[in-house]
Amino acid sequence: MVKPKEIHALTTPVKLYHRHLNWISGAPESVYIEADDPMVFCSFKTFGGTESVVNGQIINISTATLTTWYRQDIQSPDRITLLADNSEWEIIGDPENYEMRNQYMQLRLRKLSRGV
């Protein structure tokens, strides 16, 4: 079995929040509630970000990957808070379950700006 190299250093603590929908006046509103077991220790790796032009302005979209032990309750579009700097990250796409063994998983994340 191939183990991802990131699995050997799961030292970064993050807190997991699950998305719940509240219906207000017939429209859905997303609310993020702390998971039952919110602490996740992981390997957290950021990249330089991606520059995009939005409404005529150049913005930098920060992305990261998170590798941790497999947990079935972690799904897109849940959010995590990186406890080192209290930054908020949204899970994008489906989590990758290495070799479908339910042992390790990798998530792609996008950093949320304060206005999102």
N, C-alpha and C positions, 0 to 999 in steps of 0.2 A: 504494500500500500504506500502511496505517495503522500507524505505529510507536507502541507505548505510550510515554508520556512518561517513565516510570521507566527506560527502557532507556538513556537518555543519561547516567546517573550510576551505573555499576556499580562502586562503590568499597568496598562492605562485604564483607569476607572472611568466609566460613563454611566449615565442614568437613562433608563428606557422609559418612554412615554407612549402609550397606545392612543390611537385616534378613535374618538367616539363622535357620532353625529347627533346633534340636537336639532330638532325641527322647530323653528321659530317662524310663525306666520306662514307656514307652508314651505319655507326655504331651509335647506340644510345648513347648519353651522358646525364647523369642526372644532372640537374641544379635545385637548390632549391631557390624559389622566395618567399619573404615575402607575407603572405596572405593579403587579403583586410582588414580584421579585425584581426591583428596578436596577440593582447594581449588576453591571456586566464588566468583567475585566477582559481587555482586548489588546490587540496590536492595532494602533491607529496611525495611518500613513497619509499625509496630505501631499498634494501636488501643487504646482505653481498656479493653478487656476486656468480658466479659459476666458479669453477676452471676447466680448460680444458687443455689438452695437444695438442698443435698445433706445428707441425714440430719439435717435441722433446722438446719443451719448455712449461713450465706450465704458463698459463695466467689466469687472473681473468676477467671474463666478468661481468660487473656491469649491474644489471637490476633494474627496478623500475615500480611502477604503478602510474598512474595519474587519478584522479577522478575529473570530472568537469560537468558543465551543458552541455546538449546535443547540439552538433553542427554537422549538416549534412556534412559540408565541411572537417571535420577532418577524415582522412583515412590513411590506411597503403599504401605506405611507406613514408608518410610525416615525417618531422622532427620538433623537438622543441628545443629551447635554454632555459635552465634554467637560468634566469636572476641573481640569487644569485651568481653564480660562472662562468657564460658563458659557461657551459658545453653543449655539443650537444648530443641529444638523438634521436634515430630512433624508430618510431612506428612499432611494430612487431605484426603480426596477425591482425584480424579484431577488431575494437573497440566494446566493449560490451555495448549494449543499454539496461539498466536496465528495465526489465519487458516490453520491447518494447513500452514504453510510450513516448519516445522522450523527456525525462526530464533530465536524468543523463546518463553519460557514463563513462566507465573506459577503459583505454588504458594500454597496456603492452609496456614497453620501454626497449631499449638496448643502453647503453652509447657507443658513438663513440670515438675511440681513435684518436689522431691527425693525424695518417697516413691513416685513412679510408675515 
